[in-house]
Amino acid sequence: GGNHMAIAMAVLKFIGGLLPFVQELLKAVM
């Protein structure tokens, strides 16, 4: 299924959007 692929892409986009936020959080904690 193509639906599975769409879900995977959505998850990747979500993680990609979170990465900068996580990096800033780690910098603040360090």
C-alpha positions in Angstrom: 0.0 0.0 0.0 0.4 3.6 -0.8 -1.3 4.5 2.4 1.7 3.0 4.4 4.1 5.2 2.4 2.0 8.3 3.1 2.1 7.6 6.8 5.9 7.1 6.7 6.3 10.4 4.9 4.2 12.2 7.5 6.2 10.7 10.3 9.5 11.7 8.7 8.2 15.3 8.2 7.1 15.4 11.8 10.5 14.2 13.1 12.2 16.6 10.7 10.2 19.5 12.2 11.0 18.4 15.7 14.8 18.0 15.3 15.7 21.8 15.6 13.5 22.1 18.6 15.2 19.1 20.3 18.6 20.5 19.5 17.7 23.8 21.1 16.3 22.0 24.1 19.6 20.0 24.5 21.6 23.2 24.2 19.6 24.8 26.9 20.0 21.8 29.2 23.7 21.3 28.7 
